[in-house]
Amino acid sequence: MPVVSSKGKAMPESPIRKLVPLAEKAEKEGKHIYRLNIGQPDIKTPIEAIEAVRNHKLDVLAYSHSAGFESFRKKLASYYAKHDITISSDDILITTGGSEALIFTMGSITDPGDEIIVPEPFYANYYSFSTQSNVKVVPVISSIDTGFSLPSIDEFEKLITKKTKAILICNPGNPTGYLYSKEEIKQLAKLAIKYDLFLISDEVYREFVYDESEHYSILQEKSLDDHAIVVDSVSKRYSMCGARIGCMVSKNKSVIETAMKFAQARLSPPTLAQIASEAALEAPESYYKETVAKYKARRDTLVAGLKEIPGVKVSMPRGAFYCIAELPVKDSEDFAQWLLDKFDFNKETVMLAPASGFYSSPNVGTNQVRIAYVINRRDLKKAINILRLALEKYED
């Protein structure tokens, strides 16, 4: 019998989605599930995006340019300018989600066996994308005790080898919610220049920062023009996860030209989704402000509730809409499965993402979970109470 590839066998399961069969079984049994496992916002997509698709005048749903609509890229350049980021439309490549932007980036800057240093815990699909690209993820561990702040530069330098091609960060962070400071970005910039590395920043949660904090992009560092690559997406910013539109941004012409060859091979990003995404840029400033205010209130509700549960440790996220919580259990994956398969309170339970899947280091994060605060505050309070009751009943 023919066998699948070693690469296919090495592909990790999604820690976010692999419990779905248990969730579907629980729902068939009549249970209501509070889904805190996945970053699917309940915020309404801007009406501008919906109306643009609803009222389009297309007679033929044709290919777009492989780089994406020029009009869309120009509007994106104007969007970035509002965030003190000076780029041109030629520095932007529209992709099928931020996922494709990461895959194009890895394909453009690495060869098989090359290495990328990533602070962990990190977005689980970074490991999947690196596996597809035959790239080695080299983790540098951040700690819940420091709120998942940037590990020391010395820790990064210890890991740099001749095969190191890049450092990859997520800012603000998924799954931690950590927001890198301007000073931390500058430290990474100096390191990238010193060792002639690329610095890749996943900035899809740029808008979602709290407590009067400010997001500082690697694209604001003039010294990084040849080193900086930003991955972005409309998925979270406009609650358009199903549109699958993202972009890759870099002032390094060789990088964009190389990525363009990958873009040509997949022909073009989806046309209708680009129409929606371009229109979303017309959403009023109030859309962002109202959305950020909702997430901040949810964050405060979640963190306050978690801190009241005996044995639970949580750091205060300053961005995105996730947090990592450390639970008084040995195996959070077993606990997450038990929540769906064996536990309910008044026919309700909670779905969590085991955090070990956000680490590549073995036996790390085994008692942690990622929680996405993407449901309303009333339901969050119910979910926190269910979690408290479950922890009281659960036996390792």
N, C-alpha and C positions, 0 to 999 in steps of 0.2 A: 504494500500500500504506500503511495506517495506520502511524504511527511511534510509538515509545515516548517517554516524557516526557524532558525535559532533566534533571529531577530523577533519573529512573531512570538516565540515562546518567552522571550525576555520582556516583551511589552507588559507593563504593569497594569493591573486593573484599576479603574477609577475608584478612589476611596469615597468619592461623592456619590457615584451611581451604582456601585456593586451591590448595595443593599436594596435596590429597587424591587427585586422579586419578593423579598420579605414584606416590603411595604405594600405591594400589590395584594399579597395574600392577606395581610392584616385588614386592608380595606374591603376585601371580599367577605371578610368575617364581620364586617359592620363597624370596624374601628375608625375613628377620625384621627388623622395624623397631622400634628403640627410639624411642618417640614422646615427644619432649621439646618438641613444638610447641604443645601445648594443655594448659590447666589442668584436666584431668580427673583428679581424685584416684583413687588405687587403694585408699584407706582405706575400710573397710566403713561403710556407713550405719548409724546407731544402730539396734539391734534394736527399740527402742521404736517407731520410725517404721515399720519393716517390719511388725511385729506389729499395729500400729493399722490398717493397710490390710488386712492378711490377715484380721483378725477383726472388721471393721466389720459393723454390723447394718443397713445401709441396704437398704431395699426399692426406693427410687427415687433415682437419682443426680441430684439436683436442683440448681438454681442455689443459690448462697449469696448473702448480702448483697453488694452491689457493693463495699463496703469490706472484705469478708472476714469470717470468723467473729468475732463479738464475743469469744467465749471465747479464741480464738487471739490477738486483739489485746491482751486483758488479760494473758495470759501473757507476751506480748512486752514489755509495759510492765514487768512484774516482772523479766524478763530484763535489760532496760536498767537498772533500778534497781540491780542487782548490779554494774553498771559505772559507778556514780555518775552516771547519767543519769536525771533526773526528768521523766517524761512520762506522759500518760494514754493510754488506749486510743483516745480521740478524736483524738489526734495522729498516729495510725498508719493508713495505707491499704495494705491487702494488694494486691500486684500480681502479675502473671504474670512472675515473675523480676525481678531487679534491672533488667533491660533495660527493661521496661515502666515501672518507677519513674522511670527517666531520661527516657523519652519523655514521660510524664505531666508531669514536672517542667519540661521544656523547653516543652511545650505550655501550661503554666500560667503561666509567667513571661516568655515572650518573644513578640514579634511578628516576622513575616518581616523579615529584614535585621538583626535585633538581633545582638549579639555576646556571646560567652562566652569569657573568658580561661582557658586551660588550660595548666598546665606540661607540656611534652613532653620525652621520649616519654610518650604516654598510651594507655590502653586503646583499641584501634583502633575499637571500635564507637561511641565518643563522636563520632567523625567521621561515622559512618553515621547516628546518631540526629540529629545536628545537620543533616545533609543532608535527612533526612525532615522536619524541623521548619523548614526554610528559615532556619536560624540559622548565623551565621558563627563558626567556631572561630578564635580569635586565640591563637596559640601563644607561650609564653614558654619559651625553651629552657633545660633543665637539663643538666648535663654529667656524663659518666662520671668526669671527673677530680675532681669534688667528691662523688662517690657519689650524684649526682642529688638533692642537697639543694635546698631551696627557693631559687629565684632571688631576687635582692635585691628588696625592695619597690619600689625605684626603677624596676626593669625592668617591674614590673606597672603602676606609675603612668604610665609612658610610653605604655602601650597603652590606657588608659582613655579612652573617648570618650563622646559623648552616647548612643550606641547600646549601650554596655556594660551588660548586665543582671546578670551573675553571674561569679563565679570558680568553677571546678570543679576539685577535687582528688580523688585516690584515695589513701586512707590506711588501711593500708599500700598501697604502690603496685603496680599492675599496669601496665607490665611490669617495673618497676625493682626492686621489693622495698624501696623506700625508706620509712622510717617517719618522718613529720613529728613534730618535737618539740613539746612544749607551748608553748615560746616561739615556734616558727614558726606554730603555730595562732593564737596571740594576735596575732602581727603581721598575719596575714590578717584576723582579726576586726576589728582597728582599721581596716584598709583598707576592708573591706566597710561598716563604719559610716560612715567618712569620706565615701565616695562613694555611700552608700545603695544598695549592691549586695546581691544574694543570694550567700551562700557555700554551695556544694553540695559535700558530701563523700560519696564512694563508700566505704563502710566495710565492705564484704563480707568483708574479711580481718581484721577486728578481733581475732579470737582468736589469729591467727598472728603473734606477735611474739617475738623471741629476745633472748638475752644480757641477761636481766633488764630489758629495756626495757618501757615501759608505753605503751599506746595512749591518746591523749587525743582525745576526740571534740569536734567543734564544738558538739554539744548540751550540753557541760559549761560552755560560755561563756554565762553569764546575759545578757550584753549583746547576744547574737546571737539572742534569742528570735524576733524578727521577720525575721531574715535567714537563719537556718540551715535547710538542707534536707539530710537524710541519706537516702542510698540504701543499702538493705541487702538481704540474700539468704540463703537457707538452702543455696544450691548448694555453696559451698566449706566453710562451717562444719560441715555435717553430711554432706558428700560426697553431696549430693542434687541434682546438676546437672540431672537429668532431671525433677525435680519441677516446676521452673519456678515457684517461689514466692519472691517478694521483698516488699519493702515500701518505702514512702516515709514519712518521719517529719519532721514540722515542727510547731512551736508556733504558726506563723503560720496563723491560722484561715482567712484569705482564700485562702491557697495550697491548704490541704487541701480547702476547699469547692470551689475551682475544679477541682482534680485529680479530685474526686469526680464531676464531670460527665463527664470523660473515662472514669472507671471505669464509670459507668452506661452509657455508649455501648458499652463492650465487655461489658456485662452483669455478669460476675462472674469472679473467679479460680477455677481448677479445684478442685472439691470434694474429691476423693480426695487430691490433693496437699496441701491444707490440713490434712486429717486427719493425714497423715504428718508434716507440718511442726510442727503443734501438739504431737504426741506426741514429736518429736525434742527438744523443750525439756525433756523429762523425763530426758534422757540424764544419767548421773552426771558429776560433775566430772572423774572419772578419764578419761572419753572425750576431753575437751579436752587434758588433760595428756599423755596417751599420744600423741595425734595431733601436738601441738606438738613433743614430743620426737623423734618420727620425722622431721618436716620439718627440725628443726634439724640432726639428724645427717646428713640428706641434703644440706642446704645446705653443711655443712662439708666433706663428701666432694666435692661438685661444685666448690666454689670452690678447694679445695686442688688438685684434679686439673687444673682449667683453668689455674691459675697455673703449673703445671709445663710447659704447652705453649708452646713458643717463639712469641713474637709475639702472644699472647692477653692482653688486658687485661680485668679483671673487677672490679666493685666488690662489696663484701660487703653483701648484702641483710639488713636487720634485721627484715623482716616479709614476709608473703604467702609464695608459694613459686615466685618467679620471680627471674631475674637477667638483666641485659643483659651480653653479652660482646662485646668488640670483637675481630674476627678479622683475621689478616694476609692479607686478600683485598680486592679493590676492590669487588666486587659480591656481597653475601651472598645475594641472591636467586638469582643464577646458581649460587652454591656450593650452596645448599640444594636446588636442582633437580638438580644434578649428583650430589649424595649419593644421591638416590633413583633417578635414571635411569642413572647410569654407574658408580657405585662400590659395592663391598661388600667386606667382610672376612669370609671364611668364611661367605658368604651372609647377612651381617648388615650393617645400616647404621643411620643416625640421621636422624630427621626434626626439623628446626629451624624456627622462625618468623623469617623475615627482619625485622629491626627497622625498616626504612624505612617499613613499614606502620603503625608506631606514632608516626610523625611526620607532621605536616601541612606542615611547612616542606620545600621541595624540596631534594633532594640532601643530606639529613641522615640519618645513621644507616645509610648504604649499606653500611658494612663491619661492621655490628653484627647480632647475632641475639638473640632472646629465648629463654631456656631455662627450661622448667618442670620443677622437680625433684619430679615426682610418681610416680616409679618407685622401686623399692627400691635400696638402696645397692650391692648386687652388680651389678645391671643398670646403674646409673649409672656404675660403674667401667668396665664394658665399653663403654658409650656414649662415655665420655671417651677411652678408648683408640682406639676407631674414629674419633673426631673428630681425634685427633692424627695417626693414620695417613693420614686423608683429606687433612688440610692439607699433609702432606708430599708427597702425590702430585698435588694439585690445581694446575692452572696457570690463571692468570687469562686 
